[in-house]
């Protein structure tokens, strides 16, 4: 068999394993290992396996993964998320759809410490959805806002999506984090705009909440102060050039732990559970990284990425047309695959094409993450929809999918803006790093 044929068999075998519900890490590892064996022999396959495993577990830059996960888990267990939500409600709850807007703002703020879409949706959803139900919000708006707001965890730094993209493409994690700030803020604003439009068309969807006195609004700052301080110090420190992303992760995790203990917000028993969850999640991500590290060289050996690049170039669509095809493929894949699988499987294939087209890899990282976000709320998989369904068992899936539709179009608007004005993503990282 030719190298290309072996590559296609390997990719096909990987998708068969995924269809059989084999974990994505094992599917990637098996396809990469046995594919490399078929191409270059057993010795080469074993060498790649050992070298990639060692480089992953010994990588200094990957320390951000357990540290940011720990920061998010401690924040959730200590109940800091409720303080964020109550602060947001105090300022915008009095408006029509204000509770849903507060949920979006709470998701955006919590994203800055969790880095996880699922964790953000679960944490904020458990607080926000019962409150919106109590005030008579339509299930469509309440669940849709939380499901869509949770996706901000994949875009607003520290983002797990950016961490994985950085590893897979060897791009600067600091630049990627900074590139996600402006698009994240714009998407947050557009999500709120979608809520305003929804409640304008149907005032019963999101009734006004009770006004909160100005004194109480500022008083609620105290409940959210710990996370605000952590966000300002860790993310602000990266922007100011004081910390590297790894140092920021360590400082952020340390501060969250200190605030949780000072405020007596977490017990030793709960802390044990937090550490255990952090180890489990971190291990899963490390194994995925190892699998991706073995799969990527295999693809390089097969010349499939180069062949794909040549095939797309032969269509004569130009860079923009090719980019649209790639994004459309991501959206279709998002209907059937979870975000993590999409990223680690597709980036080794798509990334060389993007470089050939002359696009900025940092800019494309933001594009890829947003498209993957769209997949998180796109049927039939839409992992964030399933997460919200789990915390709102009485709400039909079809209702939640209808609820996320306005937010899906908000994401599409952000994509169009980024394609038309790439500086939205590149302004902050270029101002910092040149």
C-alpha positions in Angstrom: 0.0 0.0 0.0 1.1 3.6 -0.6 1.7 6.0 2.2 -1.6 7.9 1.4 -3.5 4.6 1.4 -2.1 3.7 4.8 -3.0 7.2 6.0 -6.6 6.9 4.8 -6.9 3.5 6.4 -5.5 4.8 9.7 -7.9 7.8 9.7 -10.8 5.5 8.8 -9.9 3.1 11.6 -9.8 6.0 14.0 -13.3 7.0 13.2 -14.5 3.4 13.5 -13.0 3.3 17.0 -14.7 6.5 17.9 -18.0 5.2 16.6 -17.5 2.1 18.9 -17.2 4.6 21.7 -13.5 4.1 22.3 -12.1 7.2 24.1 -10.7 9.7 21.7 -7.2 9.5 23.3 -7.0 5.7 22.7 -8.4 6.0 19.1 -5.8 8.6 18.3 -3.0 6.6 19.9 -4.0 3.4 18.2 -4.3 5.0 14.7 -1.0 6.9 15.1 1.0 4.0 16.6 -0.1 1.2 14.2 -0.1 3.6 11.3 3.5 4.6 12.0 4.3 0.9 12.5 2.9 0.1 9.0 4.9 3.0 7.4 8.2 2.8 9.2 8.3 -0.4 11.3 7.9 -1.3 14.9 11.1 0.4 16.1 9.9 3.8 14.8 6.4 3.4 16.2 7.8 2.5 19.7 10.2 5.4 19.5 7.5 7.9 18.7 5.3 6.5 21.5 8.0 6.8 24.1 9.3 10.2 23.0 5.8 11.8 22.8 4.8 10.3 26.2 7.9 11.6 27.9 7.7 15.1 26.2 4.1 15.5 27.2 4.4 14.6 30.9 7.7 16.5 31.3 6.6 19.7 29.4 6.9 22.8 31.5 4.2 24.6 29.4 1.6 21.9 30.1 1.7 22.7 33.8 -1.0 25.3 33.0 -3.5 22.4 32.5 -3.8 21.1 36.1 -3.3 24.5 37.6 -6.1 26.2 35.6 -8.4 23.1 36.2 -7.6 23.4 39.9 -8.4 27.1 39.9 -11.8 26.4 38.3 -12.6 23.5 40.6 -11.8 25.4 43.8 -13.8 28.4 42.6 -16.8 26.2 41.9 -16.6 24.2 45.2 -16.2 27.4 47.2 -19.3 28.9 45.7 -17.5 31.9 44.2 -19.7 31.5 41.1 -22.8 32.5 43.0 -21.1 35.8 44.0 -20.4 36.5 40.3 -24.0 35.8 39.3 -25.5 37.9 42.1 -23.3 40.8 41.2 -24.3 40.6 37.6 -28.0 40.3 38.6 -27.7 43.4 40.9 -26.7 45.5 37.9 -28.7 44.1 35.0 -31.5 42.1 36.6 -34.0 44.9 36.6 -34.1 45.0 32.8 -36.3 42.7 30.7 -34.3 39.4 30.3 -32.0 40.7 33.0 -31.5 37.3 34.7 -30.5 35.7 31.4 -28.1 38.6 30.7 -26.7 38.1 34.3 -26.2 34.4 33.4 -24.2 35.4 30.4 -22.1 37.9 32.4 -21.6 35.2 35.1 -20.5 32.7 32.5 -18.0 35.2 31.0 -16.5 36.0 34.4 -16.3 32.4 35.5 -14.8 31.4 32.2 -11.8 33.6 33.1 -10.9 31.2 35.9 -12.3 27.8 34.7 -11.2 27.5 31.1 -13.9 24.9 30.6 -17.2 25.2 28.7 -18.8 22.3 30.5 -17.7 23.5 34.0 -19.0 27.0 33.2 -22.4 25.8 32.0 -22.8 23.5 35.0 -21.6 25.9 37.7 -23.6 28.9 36.5 -26.6 26.8 35.4 -27.1 25.4 38.8 -27.4 28.9 40.2 -29.1 30.7 37.4 -31.7 28.3 35.9 -33.7 27.8 39.2 -33.7 31.6 39.6 -35.0 32.2 36.1 -37.7 29.6 36.6 -38.8 31.2 39.8 -39.2 34.6 38.0 -41.3 33.0 35.2 -38.7 32.9 32.4 -39.4 30.7 29.4 -37.5 27.5 29.5 -36.3 28.2 26.0 -34.5 31.4 27.0 -33.2 30.3 30.4 -31.6 27.0 29.2 -30.5 28.5 25.9 -28.6 31.4 27.6 -26.8 29.0 30.0 -25.9 26.5 27.3 -24.6 29.3 25.0 -22.9 31.2 27.8 -21.0 28.1 28.8 -19.2 28.1 25.5 -17.4 31.3 26.5 -15.3 29.0 28.7 -13.7 27.7 25.5 -12.8 31.2 24.2 -12.1 33.6 27.1 -8.7 32.9 28.6 -7.6 30.7 30.2 -9.1 28.4 27.6 -8.5 24.7 27.4 -9.1 25.0 23.7 -6.3 27.5 23.3 -4.0 25.3 25.5 -4.6 22.3 23.2 -4.3 24.4 20.0 -1.0 25.8 21.3 0.4 22.3 21.9 -0.8 20.9 18.6 0.6 23.9 16.5 3.5 25.0 18.7 2.1 28.5 18.8 2.6 30.9 21.8 0.0 30.2 24.5 0.4 33.8 25.8 -0.5 35.2 22.3 -3.5 32.9 22.0 -4.8 33.8 25.4 -4.6 37.5 24.6 -6.1 36.9 21.1 -9.2 35.5 22.8 -10.0 38.6 25.0 -11.6 41.0 22.4 -13.6 38.3 20.6 -14.7 37.0 23.9 -16.0 40.4 25.0 -17.7 41.0 21.7 -19.4 37.6 21.8 -20.5 38.3 25.4 -22.1 41.6 24.2 -23.8 39.9 21.2 -25.2 37.2 23.5 -26.7 39.9 25.6 -28.0 41.6 22.5 -29.6 38.3 21.4 -31.4 38.2 24.8 -32.6 41.9 24.4 -33.9 41.1 20.9 -35.7 37.9 22.1 -37.4 39.7 25.0 -38.3 42.6 22.8 -40.1 40.3 20.4 -41.7 38.3 23.2 -41.8 40.3 26.5 -43.1 37.2 28.4 -39.9 35.3 27.7 -37.9 37.2 30.2 -39.8 39.4 32.7 -38.0 42.2 34.5 -36.5 41.5 37.9 -36.7 43.5 41.1 -34.5 46.7 41.1 -31.5 46.5 43.5 -30.5 49.6 45.4 -27.2 51.2 44.4 -25.7 50.6 47.9 -26.5 46.9 47.6 -25.1 46.7 44.1 -21.7 47.8 45.4 -22.1 45.6 48.5 -22.4 42.6 46.3 -18.9 43.3 45.0 -17.6 41.7 48.1 -19.1 38.4 47.2 -17.5 38.4 43.8 -14.3 40.2 44.9 -12.1 37.0 45.3 -12.6 35.9 41.7 -12.3 39.5 40.4 -9.0 39.8 42.1 -7.8 36.5 40.7 -8.9 37.4 37.2 -7.2 40.8 37.3 -4.0 39.5 38.7 -3.6 36.4 36.6 -4.9 37.6 33.2 -3.7 41.2 33.8 -0.3 39.9 34.8 0.0 38.1 31.4 -1.0 41.2 29.5 1.4 43.4 31.5 4.2 41.0 30.8 4.7 40.3 34.5 3.8 36.6 34.3 4.0 33.9 31.8 0.8 31.8 31.4 2.3 29.1 33.6 3.2 31.5 36.4 -0.3 33.2 36.1 -1.9 29.7 36.4 0.1 29.0 39.6 -0.6 32.4 41.1 -4.3 32.1 40.2 -4.6 28.7 41.8 -2.8 29.7 44.9 -4.9 32.9 45.4 -8.2 31.0 44.9 -7.1 28.5 47.5 -6.2 31.3 49.9 -9.5 33.1 49.4 -11.4 29.9 49.9 -9.7 29.1 53.2 -9.8 32.7 54.5 -13.5 32.9 53.9 -14.0 29.4 55.2 -15.7 28.5 51.9 -14.3 25.1 51.6 -13.7 22.1 53.9 -10.8 19.7 53.8 -13.1 16.9 52.7 -14.4 19.1 49.8 -10.8 20.0 49.0 -9.9 16.3 48.7 -12.7 15.9 46.1 -11.4 19.0 44.3 -7.9 17.6 44.0 -9.2 14.2 42.9 -11.3 15.8 40.2 -8.4 17.9 39.1 -6.1 14.9 38.8 -8.8 12.9 36.8 -9.5 15.7 34.4 -5.8 16.6 33.9 -4.9 12.9 33.3 -7.6 12.7 30.6 -6.2 15.8 28.9 -2.6 14.6 29.1 -3.5 11.2 27.6 -5.4 13.1 24.8 -2.2 15.2 24.2 -0.1 12.0 24.0 -2.5 10.5 21.5 -2.5 13.6 19.4 1.3 13.8 19.6 1.5 10.3 18.1 -1.2 10.8 15.5 0.3 14.1 14.1 3.7 12.5 13.0 1.8 9.7 11.4 -0.2 12.2 9.3 3.0 14.0 8.4 4.5 10.7 7.2 1.4 10.0 5.0 1.6 13.4 3.2 -2.2 13.7 3.6 -2.2 17.3 4.9 0.0 18.3 1.9 -2.3 16.4 -0.5 -5.4 18.1 1.1 -3.7 21.5 0.7 -3.0 20.8 -3.0 -6.5 19.5 -3.6 -8.1 22.6 -2.1 -5.8 24.9 -4.0 -6.7 23.1 -7.3 -10.4 24.1 -6.7 -9.5 27.7 -7.4 -11.6 29.1 -4.5 -8.8 31.3 -3.2 -7.9 31.7 0.5 -11.4 33.0 1.6 -13.3 30.3 -0.2 -11.1 27.6 1.2 -11.5 29.0 4.7 -15.3 28.9 4.3 -15.1 25.3 3.3 -13.0 24.5 6.3 -15.3 26.3 8.7 -18.4 24.6 7.1 -16.7 21.2 7.7 -16.1 22.1 11.3 -19.7 23.0 11.8 -20.8 19.7 10.2 -18.4 17.7 12.4 -19.7 19.6 15.4 -23.1 18.0 14.8 -21.6 14.6 15.6 -18.4 15.1 17.6 -17.5 16.8 20.9 -15.3 19.9 20.9 -12.1 18.2 22.2 -12.2 15.4 19.6 -12.7 17.9 16.8 -9.7 19.9 17.9 -7.2 17.2 18.3 -8.3 15.2 15.2 -8.6 18.1 12.7 -5.9 20.6 13.6 -3.0 18.3 12.5 -4.8 18.0 9.1 -6.1 21.6 8.7 -3.2 23.6 10.2 -0.7 23.0 7.3 -3.5 24.1 4.9 -4.0 27.3 6.8 -0.2 28.1 6.7 -0.2 27.4 3.0 -3.0 29.9 2.5 -1.0 32.5 4.3 -3.4 33.0 7.3 -2.1 34.0 10.7 -2.0 30.9 12.9 -3.0 32.9 16.0 -6.0 34.4 14.2 -7.0 31.0 12.9 -6.8 29.6 16.5 -9.5 32.0 17.5 -11.6 31.1 14.4 -11.3 27.4 15.1 -12.3 27.8 18.8 -15.4 29.8 17.9 -16.5 27.3 15.2 -15.9 24.5 17.8 -18.0 26.6 20.2 -20.8 26.5 17.6 -20.5 22.8 17.5 -21.1 22.7 21.3 -24.7 23.9 20.9 -25.4 22.3 17.5 -27.7 19.2 17.3 -27.6 16.3 17.5 -24.6 16.2 19.9 -24.2 19.7 21.3 -22.5 18.7 24.5 -23.4 21.9 26.3 -27.1 21.3 25.5 -26.8 17.8 27.1 -25.1 19.4 30.1 -27.9 21.9 30.6 -30.4 19.1 30.1 -28.8 17.2 32.9 -29.3 20.1 35.3 -32.8 20.8 33.9 -34.3 17.3 33.5 -37.9 18.7 33.0 -37.0 20.7 29.9 -37.2 18.9 26.5 -34.0 18.8 24.4 -35.9 20.4 21.5 -36.7 23.4 23.7 -33.0 23.9 24.6 -31.9 23.6 21.0 -34.5 26.2 20.0 -33.2 28.4 22.8 -29.6 28.4 21.6 -30.5 29.4 18.1 -30.2 33.2 18.6 -26.9 32.7 20.3 -25.6 30.4 17.4 -26.3 33.3 15.0 -24.4 35.7 17.4 -21.4 33.4 17.0 -21.8 33.5 13.3 -21.7 37.3 13.4 -18.5 37.2 15.4 -17.0 34.9 12.8 -17.9 37.3 10.0 -16.4 40.2 12.0 -13.1 38.3 12.6 -12.8 37.4 8.9 -13.5 40.9 7.8 -11.4 42.5 10.6 -8.6 40.1 11.7 -7.2 42.8 14.0 -10.0 42.1 16.4 -8.1 39.0 17.4 -4.6 40.2 16.7 -4.6 43.7 18.2 -3.9 42.8 21.8 -1.2 40.1 21.2 0.5 42.2 18.6 0.6 45.2 21.0 2.2 43.0 23.6 4.5 40.8 21.6 5.1 42.8 18.4 
